[in-house]
Amino acid sequence: MVTKATSIDIAYKAGVSQSTVSRALRDSPLVNLETRQRIQAIAKELNYKVDKNASNLRMQNSQTLALLLCEDPTNDDSLINPFFLSMLGSITRASAQKGYDLLVSFQQLSSDWHADYEDSNKADGIILLGYGDFVDYERKLAKLLEQNTHFVIWGAEHNHKSVLTIGCDNHQGGVSATEHLLSKGHKNIAFIGDSSSHSPEFRDRYLGHLAALKKAGIKDNSAMQFAAISTETSGFDATNALLNSGESFDAIFAASDLIAIGAIRALNARGLKVPADVAVIGYDDIPVASFANPPLTTIKQNTKLAGEILVDSVLKLINGEQVSPQLIPTNVVIRQST
């Protein structure tokens, strides 16, 4: 009995993904001409016949978008950064207004995200929120690009021009946070947050912080930067490390509100009052920021506008329209912690 050839057989012989085979066999311009011709020749050699019914089904739009969240360490069982909860509501509303359903999932998928969503007709495009360690995350993005997936990321602008990012202007946000502290007379400002390529949004906030110090004629001191991820515990531990370092400081710029709340706890535990002894500013304006003790001054990101732009951008990608990365302005929300 002769075994019927499948698209998997063609993909194996051509050394490409199954989704690339599907595109090449329908002569999609998303696959370069040389690769299309090679795949089509292999299909002919294997006497492969396209299943028209299955092909038609794959060509249909699902009218669904996939929102993939990165798991974050949290104090509860949600594993969702509180900032993204506001974004989730905004994206859900924006999707509904465009007539799309939203499929929400954690980014704990197979290595082939494209097959999990677009090729299986579960969703027409993907919105990615959060990425943990960005250096590790880039390998997943490369896979999505290879498979011509329609996707958009919330975060810092990527150096690969084919990766569409929507994010807040973190550099300007860092400038604004530091200028606010400087306007209050603080000159010895510590930065709590990762400043490496593993956390590009935090890094941009840190670079904005340094730019504001330089503009004010204050020499930056690398000993005043302490790495932390976006949790209260990490903020607490990093602030204790700052306190134990012997560095003199009168203010803290925390790279997120959760870090800032942990920093305030650490300061209070050492008998220091906020803002009388040390001023603290955060970043994000998550709901709990206004209920902190004292209420937290912070840099607000516009989650409503962000959700609308993310949905609009991924739909333009799906429709073959040109889309460019966007940075959304931030603003300072002044409360009692400064």
PLY file of the C-alpha trace (Angstrom):
ply
format ascii 1.0
element vertex 338
property float x
property float y
property float z
element edge 337
property int vertex1
property int vertex2
end_header
0.00 0.00 0.00
1.37 3.43 -1.00
1.43 5.99 1.79
-0.02 9.35 0.82
2.49 12.21 1.14
1.69 14.96 3.64
2.82 18.55 4.10
4.94 17.30 7.00
6.88 15.11 4.56
7.47 18.10 2.30
8.55 20.26 5.25
11.04 17.61 6.36
12.56 17.22 2.91
12.69 20.98 2.30
14.06 21.78 5.76
11.33 24.33 6.51
8.30 24.57 8.82
4.93 23.09 7.90
3.40 26.57 7.84
6.00 27.67 5.26
5.00 24.69 3.11
1.32 25.71 3.37
2.12 29.24 2.25
4.40 28.14 -0.57
1.79 25.74 -1.97
-0.75 28.53 -2.19
1.95 30.75 -3.76
2.00 33.26 -0.90
4.42 36.19 -1.40
5.31 35.84 2.29
7.64 33.02 1.18
10.46 34.09 -1.16
10.25 32.91 -4.76
13.22 30.53 -4.60
11.83 28.73 -1.54
8.33 28.57 -3.06
9.66 26.98 -6.24
11.76 24.47 -4.28
8.82 23.44 -2.10
6.48 23.18 -5.08
9.01 20.96 -6.89
9.26 18.65 -3.87
5.47 18.48 -3.66
5.30 17.46 -7.31
8.06 14.89 -6.79
6.12 13.35 -3.87
2.87 13.51 -5.85
1.34 15.61 -3.06
-2.31 16.62 -3.54
-3.74 19.62 -1.68
-6.86 18.88 0.38
-9.08 21.70 -0.91
-11.55 21.49 1.98
-8.80 21.72 4.59
-7.12 24.50 2.64
-10.33 26.53 2.51
-10.80 26.06 6.24
-7.30 27.38 6.95
-7.93 30.42 4.79
-10.93 31.43 6.87
-10.52 34.05 9.57
-11.33 32.93 13.08
-12.34 36.48 14.15
-10.29 35.74 17.27
-7.11 37.29 18.65
-4.78 35.50 21.06
-3.45 37.40 24.07
-0.43 35.61 25.53
0.69 36.62 29.03
4.08 35.86 30.51
3.91 34.27 33.96
5.36 36.59 36.62
6.26 35.86 40.24
3.47 37.31 42.41
2.36 37.28 46.05
-0.85 35.48 45.05
-1.73 32.62 42.71
-2.50 34.84 39.70
1.06 34.86 38.29
0.06 38.05 36.46
1.80 41.39 36.95
-0.94 43.74 38.28
-0.05 46.25 35.56
-1.15 43.76 32.92
-4.56 43.26 34.57
-5.52 46.80 33.54
-4.11 46.15 30.08
-6.12 42.91 29.85
-9.39 44.78 30.40
-8.48 47.40 27.80
-7.48 44.82 25.18
-10.68 42.83 25.79
-12.85 45.93 25.25
-10.90 47.05 22.18
-11.18 43.56 20.63
-14.93 43.45 21.23
-15.36 46.88 19.63
-13.64 45.51 16.50
-15.86 42.42 16.46
-13.15 40.03 17.64
-13.14 37.46 20.43
-10.08 37.30 22.67
-8.35 34.04 23.60
-6.25 34.58 26.75
-3.47 32.19 27.67
-0.16 32.03 29.48
2.91 31.72 27.27
3.42 28.10 28.31
3.00 26.63 24.85
4.84 24.34 22.47
7.94 25.74 20.82
5.84 26.37 17.71
3.49 29.19 18.71
2.45 29.71 15.13
1.05 26.19 14.82
-0.68 26.57 18.19
-2.63 29.60 17.02
-2.69 30.87 13.44
-2.15 27.61 11.56
-4.69 25.76 13.71
-7.20 28.58 13.01
-7.53 29.36 16.73
-6.57 33.00 16.22
-5.73 35.38 13.38
-3.02 37.21 15.30
-1.21 37.36 18.63
-0.66 40.09 21.23
2.23 39.41 23.61
2.31 40.94 27.10
5.41 40.53 29.24
8.48 38.48 28.44
10.46 37.67 31.59
14.12 37.49 30.59
14.21 39.24 27.21
17.44 37.56 26.11
15.71 34.15 26.31
12.51 35.57 24.81
14.22 36.69 21.61
14.55 33.09 20.43
10.76 32.75 20.49
10.36 35.97 18.54
12.76 34.69 15.90
10.54 31.61 15.51
7.45 33.76 15.07
9.18 35.87 12.43
10.39 32.79 10.60
6.82 31.54 10.36
5.35 34.90 9.29
3.06 35.10 12.29
0.94 38.23 12.76
2.00 39.46 16.20
2.62 42.61 18.20
4.52 43.04 21.48
3.96 45.41 24.36
7.40 46.60 25.41
10.60 48.35 24.44
11.30 48.92 20.75
13.09 45.93 19.24
16.25 46.24 17.14
14.77 43.91 14.49
12.66 46.09 12.19
10.21 43.23 11.52
9.20 42.99 15.20
6.31 45.37 15.84
6.37 46.86 19.32
3.98 49.19 21.10
5.13 50.59 24.42
5.33 53.59 26.64
8.16 56.10 26.30
10.25 54.56 29.08
13.23 56.82 28.50
11.13 59.96 28.89
9.35 58.37 31.83
12.73 57.89 33.51
13.60 61.51 32.79
10.29 62.71 34.25
10.61 60.62 37.41
14.12 61.89 38.12
13.28 65.51 37.29
10.39 65.32 39.76
12.73 64.14 42.52
15.29 66.79 41.59
12.58 69.47 41.77
12.00 68.40 45.38
15.65 69.10 46.18
16.89 65.52 46.10
20.34 64.98 44.59
21.41 61.55 45.83
18.92 59.36 43.98
19.21 55.58 43.93
17.71 53.50 41.13
16.17 50.14 42.03
15.64 47.87 39.03
17.53 45.80 36.46
19.39 47.97 33.96
20.68 45.21 31.66
19.55 43.94 28.25
17.56 41.26 30.09
15.02 43.97 31.04
14.91 46.53 28.19
12.01 48.56 29.62
13.76 48.97 32.99
17.00 49.74 31.14
15.33 52.57 29.20
13.93 53.98 32.46
17.42 53.86 33.94
18.95 55.58 30.92
16.31 58.31 31.21
17.25 58.65 34.88
20.92 59.09 33.97
20.05 61.63 31.27
18.13 63.75 33.78
21.02 63.61 36.28
23.48 64.65 33.58
21.27 67.55 32.52
21.19 68.70 36.16
24.98 68.54 36.36
24.99 65.55 38.73
27.53 62.82 38.04
25.95 59.38 37.89
27.16 56.80 40.38
26.81 53.14 39.32
26.99 52.16 42.98
23.53 53.74 43.37
21.87 51.21 41.01
20.60 47.96 42.50
19.04 45.24 40.34
15.51 44.04 41.06
12.71 42.30 39.20
9.16 43.63 39.43
8.08 42.19 42.79
7.70 43.65 46.27
10.12 41.07 47.66
12.79 41.98 45.14
12.30 45.68 45.87
12.56 44.98 49.60
15.77 42.97 49.21
17.39 45.45 46.81
16.64 48.37 49.14
18.17 46.48 52.05
21.26 45.97 49.90
21.28 49.73 49.22
20.96 50.49 52.94
23.77 48.07 53.75
26.04 49.53 51.05
26.83 52.66 52.99
25.87 54.88 50.05
24.26 58.17 51.04
20.86 58.68 49.38
17.79 60.83 49.91
15.47 59.42 47.23
14.69 56.22 45.36
13.46 55.84 41.80
11.96 52.35 41.61
11.55 50.83 38.13
8.01 49.64 39.00
5.35 50.30 41.63
5.78 46.81 43.09
9.50 47.47 43.57
8.65 50.84 45.14
6.21 49.29 47.62
8.87 46.78 48.64
11.37 49.64 49.00
9.03 51.55 51.33
8.64 48.43 53.50
12.43 48.07 53.75
12.87 51.75 54.66
10.15 51.57 57.31
11.73 48.44 58.79
14.94 50.45 59.31
13.04 53.28 60.99
13.19 55.64 58.00
10.13 57.70 57.14
8.83 58.27 53.59
9.10 61.00 52.35
10.63 62.84 55.36
13.86 60.81 55.27
13.71 59.24 51.80
11.38 60.11 48.90
10.18 57.22 46.71
8.74 57.27 43.19
7.47 54.22 41.30
6.42 53.42 37.75
3.15 52.06 36.24
0.42 53.52 38.49
-1.12 50.14 39.29
-4.35 50.39 41.36
-2.64 49.56 44.66
-0.25 52.53 44.25
-2.86 54.99 45.53
-3.51 52.77 48.59
0.14 52.35 49.60
1.30 53.92 52.85
2.07 56.65 52.00
0.24 56.84 48.66
2.83 56.37 45.94
4.00 59.01 43.49
4.47 57.23 40.18
4.80 57.39 36.41
1.47 56.54 34.81
1.20 54.43 31.66
-2.02 54.86 29.68
-3.34 51.27 29.60
-6.62 52.22 27.88
-4.83 53.79 24.93
-2.25 50.98 24.93
-4.92 48.30 24.58
-6.60 50.14 21.72
-3.33 50.60 19.82
-2.25 46.97 20.34
-5.52 45.64 18.93
-5.58 48.13 16.06
-1.96 47.30 15.17
-2.35 43.52 15.07
-5.52 43.87 12.95
-3.62 46.03 10.47
-0.92 43.35 10.27
-3.59 40.71 9.61
-5.01 42.87 6.81
-1.58 43.38 5.24
-1.35 47.07 6.13
1.86 48.89 7.03
2.29 49.46 10.78
5.09 51.23 12.67
6.22 50.91 16.30
4.68 53.48 18.66
5.71 55.01 21.97
2.93 56.25 24.24
3.64 59.30 26.45
3.64 58.99 30.24
2.83 61.46 32.98
3.78 61.93 36.63
1.07 61.22 39.22
2.10 63.07 42.38
1.10 61.62 45.75
2.51 61.67 49.30
5.61 59.44 48.86
7.62 62.35 47.44
0 1
1 2
2 3
3 4
4 5
5 6
6 7
7 8
8 9
9 10
10 11
11 12
12 13
13 14
14 15
15 16
16 17
17 18
18 19
19 20
20 21
21 22
22 23
23 24
24 25
25 26
26 27
27 28
28 29
29 30
30 31
31 32
32 33
33 34
34 35
35 36
36 37
37 38
38 39
39 40
40 41
41 42
42 43
43 44
44 45
45 46
46 47
47 48
48 49
49 50
50 51
51 52
52 53
53 54
54 55
55 56
56 57
57 58
58 59
59 60
60 61
61 62
62 63
63 64
64 65
65 66
66 67
67 68
68 69
69 70
70 71
71 72
72 73
73 74
74 75
75 76
76 77
77 78
78 79
79 80
80 81
81 82
82 83
83 84
84 85
85 86
86 87
87 88
88 89
89 90
90 91
91 92
92 93
93 94
94 95
95 96
96 97
97 98
98 99
99 100
100 101
101 102
102 103
103 104
104 105
105 106
106 107
107 108
108 109
109 110
110 111
111 112
112 113
113 114
114 115
115 116
116 117
117 118
118 119
119 120
120 121
121 122
122 123
123 124
124 125
125 126
126 127
127 128
128 129
129 130
130 131
131 132
132 133
133 134
134 135
135 136
136 137
137 138
138 139
139 140
140 141
141 142
142 143
143 144
144 145
145 146
146 147
147 148
148 149
149 150
150 151
151 152
152 153
153 154
154 155
155 156
156 157
157 158
158 159
159 160
160 161
161 162
162 163
163 164
164 165
165 166
166 167
167 168
168 169
169 170
170 171
171 172
172 173
173 174
174 175
175 176
176 177
177 178
178 179
179 180
180 181
181 182
182 183
183 184
184 185
185 186
186 187
187 188
188 189
189 190
190 191
191 192
192 193
193 194
194 195
195 196
196 197
197 198
198 199
199 200
200 201
201 202
202 203
203 204
204 205
205 206
206 207
207 208
208 209
209 210
210 211
211 212
212 213
213 214
214 215
215 216
216 217
217 218
218 219
219 220
220 221
221 222
222 223
223 224
224 225
225 226
226 227
227 228
228 229
229 230
230 231
231 232
232 233
233 234
234 235
235 236
236 237
237 238
238 239
239 240
240 241
241 242
242 243
243 244
244 245
245 246
246 247
247 248
248 249
249 250
250 251
251 252
252 253
253 254
254 255
255 256
256 257
257 258
258 259
259 260
260 261
261 262
262 263
263 264
264 265
265 266
266 267
267 268
268 269
269 270
270 271
271 272
272 273
273 274
274 275
275 276
276 277
277 278
278 279
279 280
280 281
281 282
282 283
283 284
284 285
285 286
286 287
287 288
288 289
289 290
290 291
291 292
292 293
293 294
294 295
295 296
296 297
297 298
298 299
299 300
300 301
301 302
302 303
303 304
304 305
305 306
306 307
307 308
308 309
309 310
310 311
311 312
312 313
313 314
314 315
315 316
316 317
317 318
318 319
319 320
320 321
321 322
322 323
323 324
324 325
325 326
326 327
327 328
328 329
329 330
330 331
331 332
332 333
333 334
334 335
335 336
336 337
